[in-house]
Amino acid sequence: MTLDVVKLVRADFQKSRPSTWPKIEGTPSTINLEQLWSSMDSTKQILAVIIEEDPFLNGFATIIEYHKNPFINSIVIPSSHQIAQQFGGVSLPALLVFKRDNPQSLEYSSKEAVDFNAIKKKLDEYTSNLAESNHQGPPPPPAPHANNPLEPSPHPAGGKQMDNIPIDFNQYKVQQLDVASALNYMLNQEIPRKPIIDGEKLSALKGWIHLLKKYVPGTAPIRRLFYRLDEWTQLQSSIKAEDWIEKVESLQRDLGHPLPSNSTWIACKGSQAYLRGYTCGLWTLMHALTVQAYNDEKHNSAFKPVVEVLEPLHQFIFNYLSCEVCAKNFHHMTESNQLSLVTRPEDTVLWLWRAHNNVNKRLSGDASEDPKYPKRQFPPPALCPDCYINGIPMEDKILEFMVRYYSDIRTDEVFPQPGYKMTEFENGKIQKVANKHLNPKFAIHADKIDKLEEAEARLREIDGGPKRHWKNLDSDSYAAAANTQTADRSTFYFVWIVIIVAALAFAYMKYRQNRSKFWKTLYYYNDYKV
Ligand SMILES: Cc1cc2nc3c(=O)[nH]c(=O)nc-3n(C[C@H](O)[C@H](O)[C@H](O)COP(=O)(O)OP(=O)(O)OC[C@H]3O[C@@H](n4cnc5c(N)ncnc54)[C@H](O)[C@@H]3O)c2cc1C
């Protein structure tokens, strides 16, 4: 990631060459050691030369990292440069170190190829030795995070710094729009990143979509979307990315676009566009799924929490989360947190809660953290005072809280479709016209969606035959088919008329045979009863 960032910074540098930035470029081949020393600030004791071929990313990373260092000047040269020819002959990328007190002779040369981390380790050693010998105390504190993109920010984990930041409770509202935005991003960006989905990735996808079909939180159209997507996905042996996108789009169209086409974040909105967002929405979705699974299956003795929920979730993260480091860390967590020992339905909720808190702890103070939303253990005591006794989390209370919290999904900023108009009349005159919307909170149970979809599929089967014929017929055969259908229908009506007439004739015959008995019974029925 460091090198990717360096690539972007270098591209920006090339565009406008800001005067306050270090020169993120290679050293011209005409410049020799002597000229380099004379062009350097006299306080700089060390000249670090990185030998590397284009695009020089480890070298540029070193230039950025050390441009404010009081002792070190760093440059990058290709292997064809005269200094490399004179002192090189080493595996690339290589680090050469020269010292001011002996400027023309090599102080250090790496034996094996080095990367930015190895270069940094070596140069940091020189920095602290020089700082000590110059009696200047430790090297200057790192520049503020924003000015020094390669340096992690100071660590506020549980420290005073974090306690000073007031909790923004808006982050603790489970929002339908966050979940729907995460689903949109997942379906349209994360899943079709690979041009072809097959093998292990396809199995992971099938498991995940099936899980969503069963427990995805949301309105009936969202659930129907996953019902149909699951039905389709399970039948595929490999999926091209463009087919996947087309399928999702056609389901969206059929169901009136229940998922937004852009991702909009409410509780998951970061203080900068690149912070929070999708991964926050994904966590929210995953917790809501585990809670829905628990609510649905807590009395089902056949329910297998790992096979049916946690393993599909794990496989999806491992195979599809574009943050590969996150995916790997999560994968290790499934081993170290003993996923295989989960047996009770409630463990589904608690396992994920614990795993997420482990991630929160690890990331507290990390460069990826949003400074306005520092990582905290969840739920903070202010949100659930009963969840802790002397600071120790009480799992039964945590479970109750999690179920309550992730079942209460808010619908702020969700504008439902379709809307309808209501007009009130009095004495024939319009009194009021109001625009109403179907309640977006109206969520429907997965069972009902299954039944609805199955019933609709049966109807499509019954209706579907003739309709499919009509679609593809040209005018002649259309007429022929129409004639055949008309003839079939006439026979059908004729048979029914014959049956009805025969039944009426039979009833009349019986009536004629027993006419007197019939009327007697009708007139004297009450007398008989008395
Ligand atoms: C599976 C996974 C693994 C990740 N691994 C990494 C990683 O290794 N390195 C990295 O830099 N980033 C990782 N991330 C991203 C990181 O966890 C955050 O999502 C990101 O930093 C944004 O944080 P956030 O402040 O929005 O809150 P998030 O941590 O995303 O949490 C979202 C919301 O969930 C709720 N919540 C928080 N904790 C819990 C809990 N324990 N139980 C229930 N609800 C909770 C809160 O309401 C919070 O606002 C990972 C993300 C995922 C989905």
PDBQT file of the ligand as one rigid body, heavy atoms in Angstrom, charges set to zero:
ROOT
HETATM    1  C1  LIG A 601     -14.389  -8.245   8.123  1.00  0.00    +0.000 C 
HETATM    2  C2  LIG A 601     -13.631  -6.946   8.195  1.00  0.00    +0.000 A 
HETATM    3  C3  LIG A 601     -12.289  -6.944   8.566  1.00  0.00    +0.000 A 
HETATM    4  C4  LIG A 601     -11.574  -5.745   8.621  1.00  0.00    +0.000 A 
HETATM    5  N1  LIG A 601     -10.248  -5.765   8.930  1.00  0.00    +0.000 NA
HETATM    6  C5  LIG A 601      -9.528  -4.604   8.879  1.00  0.00    +0.000 A 
HETATM    7  C6  LIG A 601      -8.098  -4.615   9.087  1.00  0.00    +0.000 A 
HETATM    8  O1  LIG A 601      -7.513  -5.655   9.316  1.00  0.00    +0.000 OA
HETATM    9  N2  LIG A 601      -7.442  -3.424   9.003  1.00  0.00    +0.000 N 
HETATM   10  C7  LIG A 601      -8.091  -2.240   8.723  1.00  0.00    +0.000 A 
HETATM   11  O2  LIG A 601      -7.470  -1.198   8.649  1.00  0.00    +0.000 OA
HETATM   12  N3  LIG A 601      -9.446  -2.214   8.547  1.00  0.00    +0.000 NA
HETATM   13  C8  LIG A 601     -10.160  -3.357   8.617  1.00  0.00    +0.000 A 
HETATM   14  N4  LIG A 601     -11.522  -3.328   8.396  1.00  0.00    +0.000 N 
HETATM   15  C9  LIG A 601     -12.226  -2.034   8.331  1.00  0.00    +0.000 C 
HETATM   16  C10 LIG A 601     -12.540  -1.542   9.771  1.00  0.00    +0.000 C 
HETATM   17  O3  LIG A 601     -12.967  -2.600  10.617  1.00  0.00    +0.000 OA
HETATM   18  C11 LIG A 601     -13.650  -0.498   9.815  1.00  0.00    +0.000 C 
HETATM   19  O4  LIG A 601     -14.764  -0.961   9.108  1.00  0.00    +0.000 OA
HETATM   20  C12 LIG A 601     -13.239   0.833   9.241  1.00  0.00    +0.000 C 
HETATM   21  O5  LIG A 601     -12.065   1.283   9.880  1.00  0.00    +0.000 OA
HETATM   22  C13 LIG A 601     -14.357   1.879   9.484  1.00  0.00    +0.000 C 
HETATM   23  O6  LIG A 601     -14.580   1.975  10.882  1.00  0.00    +0.000 OA
HETATM   24  P1  LIG A 601     -15.841   2.645  11.534  1.00  0.00    +0.000 P 
HETATM   25  O7  LIG A 601     -15.410   3.665  12.510  1.00  0.00    +0.000 OA
HETATM   26  O8  LIG A 601     -16.768   3.102  10.492  1.00  0.00    +0.000 OA
HETATM   27  O9  LIG A 601     -16.574   1.492  12.373  1.00  0.00    +0.000 OA
HETATM   28  P2  LIG A 601     -16.687  -0.032  12.045  1.00  0.00    +0.000 P 
HETATM   29  O10 LIG A 601     -15.656  -0.763  12.802  1.00  0.00    +0.000 OA
HETATM   30  O11 LIG A 601     -16.745  -0.250  10.594  1.00  0.00    +0.000 OA
HETATM   31  O12 LIG A 601     -18.103  -0.386  12.683  1.00  0.00    +0.000 OA
HETATM   32  C14 LIG A 601     -19.320  -0.011  12.064  1.00  0.00    +0.000 C 
HETATM   33  C15 LIG A 601     -20.378   0.168  13.122  1.00  0.00    +0.000 C 
HETATM   34  O13 LIG A 601     -20.606  -1.080  13.766  1.00  0.00    +0.000 OA
HETATM   35  C16 LIG A 601     -20.908  -0.887  15.144  1.00  0.00    +0.000 C 
HETATM   36  N5  LIG A 601     -19.960  -1.699  15.913  1.00  0.00    +0.000 N 
HETATM   37  C17 LIG A 601     -18.687  -1.424  16.231  1.00  0.00    +0.000 A 
HETATM   38  N6  LIG A 601     -18.153  -2.453  16.909  1.00  0.00    +0.000 NA
HETATM   39  C18 LIG A 601     -19.103  -3.399  17.010  1.00  0.00    +0.000 A 
HETATM   40  C19 LIG A 601     -19.170  -4.685  17.612  1.00  0.00    +0.000 A 
HETATM   41  N7  LIG A 601     -18.121  -5.209  18.255  1.00  0.00    +0.000 N 
HETATM   42  N8  LIG A 601     -20.311  -5.375  17.549  1.00  0.00    +0.000 NA
HETATM   43  C20 LIG A 601     -21.382  -4.858  16.918  1.00  0.00    +0.000 A 
HETATM   44  N9  LIG A 601     -21.395  -3.650  16.335  1.00  0.00    +0.000 NA
HETATM   45  C21 LIG A 601     -20.267  -2.923  16.388  1.00  0.00    +0.000 A 
HETATM   46  C22 LIG A 601     -20.808   0.596  15.410  1.00  0.00    +0.000 C 
HETATM   47  O14 LIG A 601     -22.114   1.147  15.349  1.00  0.00    +0.000 OA
HETATM   48  C23 LIG A 601     -19.989   1.111  14.254  1.00  0.00    +0.000 C 
HETATM   49  O15 LIG A 601     -20.313   2.432  13.935  1.00  0.00    +0.000 OA
HETATM   50  C24 LIG A 601     -12.242  -4.515   8.325  1.00  0.00    +0.000 A 
HETATM   51  C25 LIG A 601     -13.581  -4.536   7.953  1.00  0.00    +0.000 A 
HETATM   52  C26 LIG A 601     -14.279  -5.725   7.867  1.00  0.00    +0.000 A 
HETATM   53  C27 LIG A 601     -15.727  -5.729   7.429  1.00  0.00    +0.000 C 
ENDROOT
TORSDOF 0
